[in-house]
Amino acid sequence: MAKLTFREDLCKGCGLCVTACPKKILALSKTKLNHKGHAPVECTDPAACVGCASCALMCPDCVITVER
């Protein structure tokens, strides 16, 4: 199982990682905002992550780390 880590404080909520995820397990938070006022990305089902790193490659701000 892969481990996803997000730098929520730097996420600008663009959603590019959400569309890049082949398993569709990423979503912008509906309950929290970071200090910039953006809804950060979160993983809805960490156990389903296959570690493909498509989300990290798509992120323009490099806020996602994928460990396999």
mmCIF file of the N, C-alpha and C atoms, coordinates in Angstrom:
data_MODEL
# 
_entry.id   MODEL 
# 
loop_
_atom_site.group_PDB 
_atom_site.id 
_atom_site.type_symbol 
_atom_site.label_atom_id 
_atom_site.label_alt_id 
_atom_site.label_comp_id 
_atom_site.label_asym_id 
_atom_site.label_entity_id 
_atom_site.label_seq_id 
_atom_site.pdbx_PDB_ins_code 
_atom_site.Cartn_x 
_atom_site.Cartn_y 
_atom_site.Cartn_z 
_atom_site.occupancy 
_atom_site.B_iso_or_equiv 
_atom_site.pdbx_formal_charge 
_atom_site.auth_seq_id 
_atom_site.auth_comp_id 
_atom_site.auth_asym_id 
_atom_site.auth_atom_id 
_atom_site.pdbx_PDB_model_num 
ATOM 1   N N  . MET A 1 1  ? 0.838   -1.173 0.000   1.00 0.00 ? 1  MET A N  1 
ATOM 2   C CA . MET A 1 1  ? 0.000   0.000  0.000   1.00 0.00 ? 1  MET A CA 1 
ATOM 3   C C  . MET A 1 1  ? 0.887   1.243  0.000   1.00 0.00 ? 1  MET A C  1 
ATOM 4   N N  . ALA A 1 2  ? 0.537   2.204  -0.790  1.00 0.00 ? 2  ALA A N  1 
ATOM 5   C CA . ALA A 1 2  ? 1.287   3.454  -0.891  1.00 0.00 ? 2  ALA A CA 1 
ATOM 6   C C  . ALA A 1 2  ? 0.847   4.424  0.204   1.00 0.00 ? 2  ALA A C  1 
ATOM 7   N N  . LYS A 1 3  ? 1.748   5.346  0.540   1.00 0.00 ? 3  LYS A N  1 
ATOM 8   C CA . LYS A 1 3  ? 1.437   6.359  1.540   1.00 0.00 ? 3  LYS A CA 1 
ATOM 9   C C  . LYS A 1 3  ? 1.483   7.730  0.877   1.00 0.00 ? 3  LYS A C  1 
ATOM 10  N N  . LEU A 1 4  ? 0.377   8.450  0.942   1.00 0.00 ? 4  LEU A N  1 
ATOM 11  C CA . LEU A 1 4  ? 0.294   9.799  0.390   1.00 0.00 ? 4  LEU A CA 1 
ATOM 12  C C  . LEU A 1 4  ? 0.470   10.816 1.501   1.00 0.00 ? 4  LEU A C  1 
ATOM 13  N N  . THR A 1 5  ? 1.271   11.839 1.230   1.00 0.00 ? 5  THR A N  1 
ATOM 14  C CA . THR A 1 5  ? 1.450   12.938 2.168   1.00 0.00 ? 5  THR A CA 1 
ATOM 15  C C  . THR A 1 5  ? 1.179   14.236 1.427   1.00 0.00 ? 5  THR A C  1 
ATOM 16  N N  . PHE A 1 6  ? 0.398   15.110 2.040   1.00 0.00 ? 6  PHE A N  1 
ATOM 17  C CA . PHE A 1 6  ? 0.042   16.385 1.420   1.00 0.00 ? 6  PHE A CA 1 
ATOM 18  C C  . PHE A 1 6  ? 0.550   17.536 2.271   1.00 0.00 ? 6  PHE A C  1 
ATOM 19  N N  . ARG A 1 7  ? 1.145   18.538 1.638   1.00 0.00 ? 7  ARG A N  1 
ATOM 20  C CA . ARG A 1 7  ? 1.503   19.784 2.322   1.00 0.00 ? 7  ARG A CA 1 
ATOM 21  C C  . ARG A 1 7  ? 0.289   20.694 2.212   1.00 0.00 ? 7  ARG A C  1 
ATOM 22  N N  . GLU A 1 8  ? -0.667  20.492 3.091   1.00 0.00 ? 8  GLU A N  1 
ATOM 23  C CA . GLU A 1 8  ? -1.944  21.206 3.026   1.00 0.00 ? 8  GLU A CA 1 
ATOM 24  C C  . GLU A 1 8  ? -1.774  22.722 3.093   1.00 0.00 ? 8  GLU A C  1 
ATOM 25  N N  . ASP A 1 9  ? -0.731  23.180 3.783   1.00 0.00 ? 9  ASP A N  1 
ATOM 26  C CA . ASP A 1 9  ? -0.517  24.618 3.914   1.00 0.00 ? 9  ASP A CA 1 
ATOM 27  C C  . ASP A 1 9  ? -0.130  25.269 2.587   1.00 0.00 ? 9  ASP A C  1 
ATOM 28  N N  . LEU A 1 10 ? 0.420   24.477 1.648   1.00 0.00 ? 10 LEU A N  1 
ATOM 29  C CA . LEU A 1 10 ? 0.845   25.011 0.361   1.00 0.00 ? 10 LEU A CA 1 
ATOM 30  C C  . LEU A 1 10 ? -0.134  24.716 -0.778  1.00 0.00 ? 10 LEU A C  1 
ATOM 31  N N  . CYS A 1 11 ? -1.099  23.856 -0.532  1.00 0.00 ? 11 CYS A N  1 
ATOM 32  C CA . CYS A 1 11 ? -2.062  23.478 -1.570  1.00 0.00 ? 11 CYS A CA 1 
ATOM 33  C C  . CYS A 1 11 ? -2.958  24.665 -1.913  1.00 0.00 ? 11 CYS A C  1 
ATOM 34  N N  . LYS A 1 12 ? -3.110  24.921 -3.224  1.00 0.00 ? 12 LYS A N  1 
ATOM 35  C CA . LYS A 1 12 ? -3.979  26.020 -3.650  1.00 0.00 ? 12 LYS A CA 1 
ATOM 36  C C  . LYS A 1 12 ? -5.326  25.526 -4.169  1.00 0.00 ? 12 LYS A C  1 
ATOM 37  N N  . GLY A 1 13 ? -5.595  24.241 -4.018  1.00 0.00 ? 13 GLY A N  1 
ATOM 38  C CA . GLY A 1 13 ? -6.901  23.701 -4.362  1.00 0.00 ? 13 GLY A CA 1 
ATOM 39  C C  . GLY A 1 13 ? -7.242  23.744 -5.835  1.00 0.00 ? 13 GLY A C  1 
ATOM 40  N N  . CYS A 1 14 ? -6.251  23.594 -6.693  1.00 0.00 ? 14 CYS A N  1 
ATOM 41  C CA . CYS A 1 14 ? -6.503  23.688 -8.136  1.00 0.00 ? 14 CYS A CA 1 
ATOM 42  C C  . CYS A 1 14 ? -7.265  22.473 -8.674  1.00 0.00 ? 14 CYS A C  1 
ATOM 43  N N  . GLY A 1 15 ? -7.126  21.310 -8.021  1.00 0.00 ? 15 GLY A N  1 
ATOM 44  C CA . GLY A 1 15 ? -7.857  20.115 -8.422  1.00 0.00 ? 15 GLY A CA 1 
ATOM 45  C C  . GLY A 1 15 ? -7.222  19.302 -9.531  1.00 0.00 ? 15 GLY A C  1 
ATOM 46  N N  . LEU A 1 16 ? -6.034  19.687 -9.989  1.00 0.00 ? 16 LEU A N  1 
ATOM 47  C CA . LEU A 1 16 ? -5.384  18.924 -11.066 1.00 0.00 ? 16 LEU A CA 1 
ATOM 48  C C  . LEU A 1 16 ? -5.071  17.496 -10.618 1.00 0.00 ? 16 LEU A C  1 
ATOM 49  N N  . CYS A 1 17 ? -4.680  17.315 -9.378  1.00 0.00 ? 17 CYS A N  1 
ATOM 50  C CA . CYS A 1 17 ? -4.383  15.981 -8.871  1.00 0.00 ? 17 CYS A CA 1 
ATOM 51  C C  . CYS A 1 17 ? -5.645  15.126 -8.792  1.00 0.00 ? 17 CYS A C  1 
ATOM 52  N N  . VAL A 1 18 ? -6.750  15.762 -8.485  1.00 0.00 ? 18 VAL A N  1 
ATOM 53  C CA . VAL A 1 18 ? -8.035  15.052 -8.389  1.00 0.00 ? 18 VAL A CA 1 
ATOM 54  C C  . VAL A 1 18 ? -8.399  14.449 -9.739  1.00 0.00 ? 18 VAL A C  1 
ATOM 55  N N  . THR A 1 19 ? -8.218  15.206 -10.808 1.00 0.00 ? 19 THR A N  1 
ATOM 56  C CA . THR A 1 19 ? -8.543  14.693 -12.141 1.00 0.00 ? 19 THR A CA 1 
ATOM 57  C C  . THR A 1 19 ? -7.507  13.700 -12.651 1.00 0.00 ? 19 THR A C  1 
ATOM 58  N N  . ALA A 1 20 ? -6.268  13.778 -12.147 1.00 0.00 ? 20 ALA A N  1 
ATOM 59  C CA . ALA A 1 20 ? -5.204  12.886 -12.608 1.00 0.00 ? 20 ALA A CA 1 
ATOM 60  C C  . ALA A 1 20 ? -5.251  11.514 -11.946 1.00 0.00 ? 20 ALA A C  1 
ATOM 61  N N  . CYS A 1 21 ? -5.915  11.392 -10.822 1.00 0.00 ? 21 CYS A N  1 
ATOM 62  C CA . CYS A 1 21 ? -5.936  10.124 -10.078 1.00 0.00 ? 21 CYS A CA 1 
ATOM 63  C C  . CYS A 1 21 ? -6.759  9.068  -10.816 1.00 0.00 ? 21 CYS A C  1 
ATOM 64  N N  . PRO A 1 22 ? -6.128  7.956  -11.219 1.00 0.00 ? 22 PRO A N  1 
ATOM 65  C CA . PRO A 1 22 ? -6.869  6.913  -11.945 1.00 0.00 ? 22 PRO A CA 1 
ATOM 66  C C  . PRO A 1 22 ? -7.861  6.156  -11.063 1.00 0.00 ? 22 PRO A C  1 
ATOM 67  N N  . LYS A 1 23 ? -7.639  6.154  -9.752  1.00 0.00 ? 23 LYS A N  1 
ATOM 68  C CA . LYS A 1 23 ? -8.529  5.448  -8.828  1.00 0.00 ? 23 LYS A CA 1 
ATOM 69  C C  . LYS A 1 23 ? -9.647  6.358  -8.299  1.00 0.00 ? 23 LYS A C  1 
ATOM 70  N N  . LYS A 1 24 ? -9.576  7.652  -8.616  1.00 0.00 ? 24 LYS A N  1 
ATOM 71  C CA . LYS A 1 24 ? -10.586 8.630  -8.185  1.00 0.00 ? 24 LYS A CA 1 
ATOM 72  C C  . LYS A 1 24 ? -10.768 8.649  -6.664  1.00 0.00 ? 24 LYS A C  1 
ATOM 73  N N  . ILE A 1 25 ? -9.645  8.660  -5.939  1.00 0.00 ? 25 ILE A N  1 
ATOM 74  C CA . ILE A 1 25 ? -9.702  8.657  -4.475  1.00 0.00 ? 25 ILE A CA 1 
ATOM 75  C C  . ILE A 1 25 ? -9.252  9.985  -3.865  1.00 0.00 ? 25 ILE A C  1 
ATOM 76  N N  . LEU A 1 26 ? -9.003  10.993 -4.679  1.00 0.00 ? 26 LEU A N  1 
ATOM 77  C CA . LEU A 1 26 ? -8.634  12.308 -4.178  1.00 0.00 ? 26 LEU A CA 1 
ATOM 78  C C  . LEU A 1 26 ? -9.805  13.262 -4.333  1.00 0.00 ? 26 LEU A C  1 
ATOM 79  N N  . ALA A 1 27 ? -9.922  14.171 -3.372  1.00 0.00 ? 27 ALA A N  1 
ATOM 80  C CA . ALA A 1 27 ? -10.986 15.170 -3.426  1.00 0.00 ? 27 ALA A CA 1 
ATOM 81  C C  . ALA A 1 27 ? -10.531 16.413 -2.678  1.00 0.00 ? 27 ALA A C  1 
ATOM 82  N N  . LEU A 1 28 ? -11.082 17.551 -3.057  1.00 0.00 ? 28 LEU A N  1 
ATOM 83  C CA . LEU A 1 28 ? -10.820 18.771 -2.315  1.00 0.00 ? 28 LEU A CA 1 
ATOM 84  C C  . LEU A 1 28 ? -11.674 18.733 -1.048  1.00 0.00 ? 28 LEU A C  1 
ATOM 85  N N  . SER A 1 29 ? -11.082 19.131 0.049   1.00 0.00 ? 29 SER A N  1 
ATOM 86  C CA . SER A 1 29 ? -11.760 19.082 1.346   1.00 0.00 ? 29 SER A CA 1 
ATOM 87  C C  . SER A 1 29 ? -13.012 19.946 1.347   1.00 0.00 ? 29 SER A C  1 
ATOM 88  N N  . LYS A 1 30 ? -14.055 19.408 1.946   1.00 0.00 ? 30 LYS A N  1 
ATOM 89  C CA . LYS A 1 30 ? -15.296 20.160 2.103   1.00 0.00 ? 30 LYS A CA 1 
ATOM 90  C C  . LYS A 1 30 ? -15.412 20.740 3.512   1.00 0.00 ? 30 LYS A C  1 
ATOM 91  N N  . THR A 1 31 ? -14.471 20.373 4.392   1.00 0.00 ? 31 THR A N  1 
ATOM 92  C CA . THR A 1 31 ? -14.592 20.767 5.795   1.00 0.00 ? 31 THR A CA 1 
ATOM 93  C C  . THR A 1 31 ? -13.488 21.681 6.305   1.00 0.00 ? 31 THR A C  1 
ATOM 94  N N  . LYS A 1 32 ? -12.397 21.835 5.551   1.00 0.00 ? 32 LYS A N  1 
ATOM 95  C CA . LYS A 1 32 ? -11.322 22.687 6.065   1.00 0.00 ? 32 LYS A CA 1 
ATOM 96  C C  . LYS A 1 32 ? -10.695 23.543 4.975   1.00 0.00 ? 32 LYS A C  1 
ATOM 97  N N  . LEU A 1 33 ? -10.097 24.625 5.418   1.00 0.00 ? 33 LEU A N  1 
ATOM 98  C CA . LEU A 1 33 ? -9.376  25.546 4.556   1.00 0.00 ? 33 LEU A CA 1 
ATOM 99  C C  . LEU A 1 33 ? -7.974  25.740 5.126   1.00 0.00 ? 33 LEU A C  1 
ATOM 100 N N  . ASN A 1 34 ? -6.999  25.958 4.242   1.00 0.00 ? 34 ASN A N  1 
ATOM 101 C CA . ASN A 1 34 ? -5.656  26.242 4.734   1.00 0.00 ? 34 ASN A CA 1 
ATOM 102 C C  . ASN A 1 34 ? -5.532  27.737 5.035   1.00 0.00 ? 34 ASN A C  1 
ATOM 103 N N  . HIS A 1 35 ? -4.364  28.180 5.443   1.00 0.00 ? 35 HIS A N  1 
ATOM 104 C CA . HIS A 1 35 ? -4.193  29.586 5.831   1.00 0.00 ? 35 HIS A CA 1 
ATOM 105 C C  . HIS A 1 35 ? -4.339  30.562 4.661   1.00 0.00 ? 35 HIS A C  1 
ATOM 106 N N  . LYS A 1 36 ? -4.270  30.052 3.438   1.00 0.00 ? 36 LYS A N  1 
ATOM 107 C CA . LYS A 1 36 ? -4.470  30.894 2.255   1.00 0.00 ? 36 LYS A CA 1 
ATOM 108 C C  . LYS A 1 36 ? -5.938  30.971 1.853   1.00 0.00 ? 36 LYS A C  1 
ATOM 109 N N  . GLY A 1 37 ? -6.782  30.186 2.519   1.00 0.00 ? 37 GLY A N  1 
ATOM 110 C CA . GLY A 1 37 ? -8.207  30.182 2.221   1.00 0.00 ? 37 GLY A CA 1 
ATOM 111 C C  . GLY A 1 37 ? -8.633  29.198 1.158   1.00 0.00 ? 37 GLY A C  1 
ATOM 112 N N  . HIS A 1 38 ? -7.748  28.260 0.823   1.00 0.00 ? 38 HIS A N  1 
ATOM 113 C CA . HIS A 1 38 ? -8.054  27.250 -0.190  1.00 0.00 ? 38 HIS A CA 1 
ATOM 114 C C  . HIS A 1 38 ? -8.418  25.919 0.471   1.00 0.00 ? 38 HIS A C  1 
ATOM 115 N N  . ALA A 1 39 ? -9.283  25.186 -0.182  1.00 0.00 ? 39 ALA A N  1 
ATOM 116 C CA . ALA A 1 39 ? -9.625  23.839 0.280   1.00 0.00 ? 39 ALA A CA 1 
ATOM 117 C C  . ALA A 1 39 ? -8.521  22.894 -0.188  1.00 0.00 ? 39 ALA A C  1 
ATOM 118 N N  . PRO A 1 40 ? -7.756  22.307 0.737   1.00 0.00 ? 40 PRO A N  1 
ATOM 119 C CA . PRO A 1 40 ? -6.668  21.417 0.343   1.00 0.00 ? 40 PRO A CA 1 
ATOM 120 C C  . PRO A 1 40 ? -7.189  20.054 -0.117  1.00 0.00 ? 40 PRO A C  1 
ATOM 121 N N  . VAL A 1 41 ? -6.345  19.349 -0.831  1.00 0.00 ? 41 VAL A N  1 
ATOM 122 C CA . VAL A 1 41 ? -6.700  18.018 -1.311  1.00 0.00 ? 41 VAL A CA 1 
ATOM 123 C C  . VAL A 1 41 ? -6.571  17.012 -0.168  1.00 0.00 ? 41 VAL A C  1 
ATOM 124 N N  . GLU A 1 42 ? -7.380  15.960 -0.222  1.00 0.00 ? 42 GLU A N  1 
ATOM 125 C CA . GLU A 1 42 ? -7.287  14.877 0.746   1.00 0.00 ? 42 GLU A CA 1 
ATOM 126 C C  . GLU A 1 42 ? -7.625  13.554 0.067   1.00 0.00 ? 42 GLU A C  1 
ATOM 127 N N  . CYS A 1 43 ? -7.117  12.489 0.636   1.00 0.00 ? 43 CYS A N  1 
ATOM 128 C CA . CYS A 1 43 ? -7.364  11.154 0.096   1.00 0.00 ? 43 CYS A CA 1 
ATOM 129 C C  . CYS A 1 43 ? -8.586  10.570 0.793   1.00 0.00 ? 43 CYS A C  1 
ATOM 130 N N  . THR A 1 44 ? -9.565  10.153 0.011   1.00 0.00 ? 44 THR A N  1 
ATOM 131 C CA . THR A 1 44 ? -10.798 9.616  0.579   1.00 0.00 ? 44 THR A CA 1 
ATOM 132 C C  . THR A 1 44 ? -10.699 8.135  0.930   1.00 0.00 ? 44 THR A C  1 
ATOM 133 N N  . ASP A 1 45 ? -9.740  7.415  0.309   1.00 0.00 ? 45 ASP A N  1 
ATOM 134 C CA . ASP A 1 45 ? -9.575  5.981  0.575   1.00 0.00 ? 45 ASP A CA 1 
ATOM 135 C C  . ASP A 1 45 ? -8.104  5.596  0.423   1.00 0.00 ? 45 ASP A C  1 
ATOM 136 N N  . PRO A 1 46 ? -7.280  5.840  1.453   1.00 0.00 ? 46 PRO A N  1 
ATOM 137 C CA . PRO A 1 46 ? -5.847  5.561  1.354   1.00 0.00 ? 46 PRO A CA 1 
ATOM 138 C C  . PRO A 1 46 ? -5.503  4.106  1.001   1.00 0.00 ? 46 PRO A C  1 
ATOM 139 N N  . ALA A 1 47 ? -6.330  3.169  1.413   1.00 0.00 ? 47 ALA A N  1 
ATOM 140 C CA . ALA A 1 47 ? -6.063  1.760  1.132   1.00 0.00 ? 47 ALA A CA 1 
ATOM 141 C C  . ALA A 1 47 ? -6.179  1.438  -0.361  1.00 0.00 ? 47 ALA A C  1 
ATOM 142 N N  . ALA A 1 48 ? -6.905  2.254  -1.110  1.00 0.00 ? 48 ALA A N  1 
ATOM 143 C CA . ALA A 1 48 ? -7.097  2.007  -2.542  1.00 0.00 ? 48 ALA A CA 1 
ATOM 144 C C  . ALA A 1 48 ? -5.980  2.587  -3.402  1.00 0.00 ? 48 ALA A C  1 
ATOM 145 N N  . CYS A 1 49 ? -5.091  3.369  -2.800  1.00 0.00 ? 49 CYS A N  1 
ATOM 146 C CA . CYS A 1 49 ? -4.007  4.000  -3.560  1.00 0.00 ? 49 CYS A CA 1 
ATOM 147 C C  . CYS A 1 49 ? -3.019  2.943  -4.060  1.00 0.00 ? 49 CYS A C  1 
ATOM 148 N N  . VAL A 1 50 ? -2.697  2.998  -5.351  1.00 0.00 ? 50 VAL A N  1 
ATOM 149 C CA . VAL A 1 50 ? -1.774  2.039  -5.957  1.00 0.00 ? 50 VAL A CA 1 
ATOM 150 C C  . VAL A 1 50 ? -0.359  2.600  -6.077  1.00 0.00 ? 50 VAL A C  1 
ATOM 151 N N  . GLY A 1 51 ? -0.156  3.848  -5.681  1.00 0.00 ? 51 GLY A N  1 
ATOM 152 C CA . GLY A 1 51 ? 1.180   4.441  -5.700  1.00 0.00 ? 51 GLY A CA 1 
ATOM 153 C C  . GLY A 1 51 ? 1.678   4.819  -7.074  1.00 0.00 ? 51 GLY A C  1 
ATOM 154 N N  . CYS A 1 52 ? 0.791   5.137  -7.986  1.00 0.00 ? 52 CYS A N  1 
ATOM 155 C CA . CYS A 1 52 ? 1.201   5.462  -9.358  1.00 0.00 ? 52 CYS A CA 1 
ATOM 156 C C  . CYS A 1 52 ? 1.874   6.836  -9.450  1.00 0.00 ? 52 CYS A C  1 
ATOM 157 N N  . ALA A 1 53 ? 1.620   7.708  -8.486  1.00 0.00 ? 53 ALA A N  1 
ATOM 158 C CA . ALA A 1 53 ? 2.195   9.055  -8.394  1.00 0.00 ? 53 ALA A CA 1 
ATOM 159 C C  . ALA A 1 53 ? 1.721   10.004 -9.494  1.00 0.00 ? 53 ALA A C  1 
ATOM 160 N N  . SER A 1 54 ? 0.634   9.695  -10.151 1.00 0.00 ? 54 SER A N  1 
ATOM 161 C CA . SER A 1 54 ? 0.078   10.606 -11.154 1.00 0.00 ? 54 SER A CA 1 
ATOM 162 C C  . SER A 1 54 ? -0.302  11.934 -10.518 1.00 0.00 ? 54 SER A C  1 
ATOM 163 N N  . CYS A 1 55 ? -0.813  11.880 -9.317  1.00 0.00 ? 55 CYS A N  1 
ATOM 164 C CA . CYS A 1 55 ? -1.204  13.096 -8.613  1.00 0.00 ? 55 CYS A CA 1 
ATOM 165 C C  . CYS A 1 55 ? 0.003   13.986 -8.328  1.00 0.00 ? 55 CYS A C  1 
ATOM 166 N N  . ALA A 1 56 ? 1.087   13.387 -7.866  1.00 0.00 ? 56 ALA A N  1 
ATOM 167 C CA . ALA A 1 56 ? 2.294   14.152 -7.546  1.00 0.00 ? 56 ALA A CA 1 
ATOM 168 C C  . ALA A 1 56 ? 2.929   14.748 -8.797  1.00 0.00 ? 56 ALA A C  1 
ATOM 169 N N  . LEU A 1 57 ? 2.889   14.016 -9.892  1.00 0.00 ? 57 LEU A N  1 
ATOM 170 C CA . LEU A 1 57 ? 3.443   14.528 -11.140 1.00 0.00 ? 57 LEU A CA 1 
ATOM 171 C C  . LEU A 1 57 ? 2.618   15.687 -11.690 1.00 0.00 ? 57 LEU A C  1 
ATOM 172 N N  . MET A 1 58 ? 1.330   15.669 -11.466 1.00 0.00 ? 58 MET A N  1 
ATOM 173 C CA . MET A 1 58 ? 0.445   16.698 -11.987 1.00 0.00 ? 58 MET A CA 1 
ATOM 174 C C  . MET A 1 58 ? 0.458   17.970 -11.135 1.00 0.00 ? 58 MET A C  1 
ATOM 175 N N  . CYS A 1 59 ? 0.806   17.857 -9.862  1.00 0.00 ? 59 CYS A N  1 
ATOM 176 C CA . CYS A 1 59 ? 0.736   18.994 -8.939  1.00 0.00 ? 59 CYS A CA 1 
ATOM 177 C C  . CYS A 1 59 ? 1.754   20.076 -9.310  1.00 0.00 ? 59 CYS A C  1 
ATOM 178 N N  . PRO A 1 60 ? 1.289   21.287 -9.629  1.00 0.00 ? 60 PRO A N  1 
ATOM 179 C CA . PRO A 1 60 ? 2.200   22.360 -10.027 1.00 0.00 ? 60 PRO A CA 1 
ATOM 180 C C  . PRO A 1 60 ? 3.009   22.926 -8.863  1.00 0.00 ? 60 PRO A C  1 
ATOM 181 N N  . ASP A 1 61 ? 2.563   22.665 -7.638  1.00 0.00 ? 61 ASP A N  1 
ATOM 182 C CA . ASP A 1 61 ? 3.251   23.202 -6.463  1.00 0.00 ? 61 ASP A CA 1 
ATOM 183 C C  . ASP A 1 61 ? 4.010   22.148 -5.661  1.00 0.00 ? 61 ASP A C  1 
ATOM 184 N N  . CYS A 1 62 ? 4.052   20.928 -6.157  1.00 0.00 ? 62 CYS A N  1 
ATOM 185 C CA . CYS A 1 62 ? 4.798   19.834 -5.530  1.00 0.00 ? 62 CYS A CA 1 
ATOM 186 C C  . CYS A 1 62 ? 4.416   19.640 -4.057  1.00 0.00 ? 62 CYS A C  1 
ATOM 187 N N  . VAL A 1 63 ? 3.125   19.603 -3.778  1.00 0.00 ? 63 VAL A N  1 
ATOM 188 C CA . VAL A 1 63 ? 2.680   19.448 -2.402  1.00 0.00 ? 63 VAL A CA 1 
ATOM 189 C C  . VAL A 1 63 ? 2.360   17.990 -2.051  1.00 0.00 ? 63 VAL A C  1 
ATOM 190 N N  . ILE A 1 64 ? 2.481   17.080 -3.017  1.00 0.00 ? 64 ILE A N  1 
ATOM 191 C CA . ILE A 1 64 ? 2.137   15.677 -2.786  1.00 0.00 ? 64 ILE A CA 1 
ATOM 192 C C  . ILE A 1 64 ? 3.386   14.816 -2.831  1.00 0.00 ? 64 ILE A C  1 
ATOM 193 N N  . THR A 1 65 ? 3.534   13.969 -1.820  1.00 0.00 ? 65 THR A N  1 
ATOM 194 C CA . THR A 1 65 ? 4.618   12.992 -1.776  1.00 0.00 ? 65 THR A CA 1 
ATOM 195 C C  . THR A 1 65 ? 3.993   11.606 -1.752  1.00 0.00 ? 65 THR A C  1 
ATOM 196 N N  . VAL A 1 66 ? 4.491   10.720 -2.602  1.00 0.00 ? 66 VAL A N  1 
ATOM 197 C CA . VAL A 1 66 ? 4.002   9.339  -2.652  1.00 0.00 ? 66 VAL A CA 1 
ATOM 198 C C  . VAL A 1 66 ? 5.142   8.413  -2.277  1.00 0.00 ? 66 VAL A C  1 
ATOM 199 N N  . GLU A 1 67 ? 4.898   7.603  -1.232  1.00 0.00 ? 67 GLU A N  1 
ATOM 200 C CA . GLU A 1 67 ? 5.876   6.598  -0.813  1.00 0.00 ? 67 GLU A CA 1 
ATOM 201 C C  . GLU A 1 67 ? 5.287   5.226  -1.057  1.00 0.00 ? 67 GLU A C  1 
ATOM 202 N N  . ARG A 1 68 ? 6.071   4.350  -1.648  1.00 0.00 ? 68 ARG A N  1 
ATOM 203 C CA . ARG A 1 68 ? 5.577   2.995  -1.939  1.00 0.00 ? 68 ARG A CA 1 
ATOM 204 C C  . ARG A 1 68 ? 6.052   2.006  -0.920  1.00 0.00 ? 68 ARG A C  1 
# 
